[in-house]
Amino acid sequence: MSSRVSKRVNRPRVVAERREDISNLIHKFGFEMPRCSACFRANHPQCIVSKGKQHCDFCVSKKYTNCDFGGVTSQAFARVSREKDRIDEQKEQAEADLQDALARLQRLRRQEKHLREKAAEMVRRGCEDLDELEELEHRESVDRQAAEQSALNEIQLLEDHGVINWSAVPDSFFLGVDGGNSSGVVGP
């Protein structure tokens, strides 16, 4: 006697589940056609068929063997299939075009916001045009960088000569009023 345990598989249940899966696939990816006799008798609202299948989704799910879904020829079915593919392709292209248009709209809105900010800055500073404002901002940036570099050089020079003793500077000098670091740099 064998020591193997045989598992009993409930074949009808497996076959029924497979049949239901096929019916669902036909329903999901198929096309609506005139109702077959079985769908008509069962008052089923629609008869969905799929390319290459001889039965509609309802007949597959009910295990009916004779499905006469409108007597559609394979040429007619192929024509419907091609038309659906064409429509799907056009939908995908329209969605891609819509995404491009939305991205372009967002970009234009950002540009408009930036332009409004620049216009407000022009009025505030009394500039004649954007070029004058940009030149003024550039000079301020260069001046600010030069001042920062000069201050760093002076601190480095004082540090090199031992003039600054950083341990003697109180922590409150570096920290904000609430005790947090006001410079945004994490301290020791």
Buried (B, 14 or more C-beta within 10 A) or exposed (E): EEEEEEEEEEEEEEEEEEBEEBBEBBBEEBBEBBBBBBBEEBEBEBBBBBBEBEBBBBBBBBEBEEBBBBEBEEEEBEEBBEEBEEEEEEEEEEEEEEEEEEEEEEEEEEEEEEEEEBEEBBEEEEBEEEEEBEEBBEEEEEEEEEEEEEEEEEEEEEEEEEEBEEEEEEEEEBBEEEEEEEEEEEEE
